[in-house]
Amino acid sequence: MKMARRERAVSQRTMASSVGRVSPAVAGPSNARMPNYVRWRTDGASYFFTVVTYRRRRLFNDPVARRCLRRAFVDVRRQWPFDMFASVLLPDHLHCLWTLPDGDDRFPMRWANIKRLFTQSYLAAGADELPVTSNRDRHNERGVWQPRYWEHRIRGEDEWFAFRDYIHLNPVKHGLVEDPLKWPWSSVHRHLRLGWLDADWTSWSPIKADIVGE
């Protein structure tokens, strides 16, 4: 997938300088710098994740759930830092693009703690959970998250920006909005404010046709 010329200029200006700061949609302000262009391309320590609620329950229509998730991300990132370059929160799942510190591949531990902290705080706030199977009950699993998630290790520049666009176009893909800017729980707004995306990026995103059609 060939990246548009204007997008390449934006990526070189912002990522190579590594001076921006990311404020993810669900995690709040971050003290971690934007991933360095050379580092992520050579080390490959960047990942795309999809994490889904149990039985696709639309938990994140609830503002209490959104606040609990944000706090879980903040607490985990404080103890085990990582960059979250892009993210979007939908009613029953979330997508995000992470870069871990050099020499660190412990994303399973991070996700386990994000899920655990969210579950604890959300249920403590008075929320309920779905009934689970006997097998899940034997393993002390709660009816809040699907037990697994999907991850993909980013292999290069084209994948990096393709997944970035996929994340930002996801609310449109699911029919929640017609314009990605109308979805509030997305990092697209910060990317536009900081000049990491052009205002007309949807008109030339190379994956738009695959996601929402033409």
Summary of the structure (lengths in Angstrom):
residues: 214
radius of gyration: 17.3
end to end distance: 17.2
largest distance: 54.1
contacts: 644
relative contact order: 0.19
helix: 46%
strand: 14%
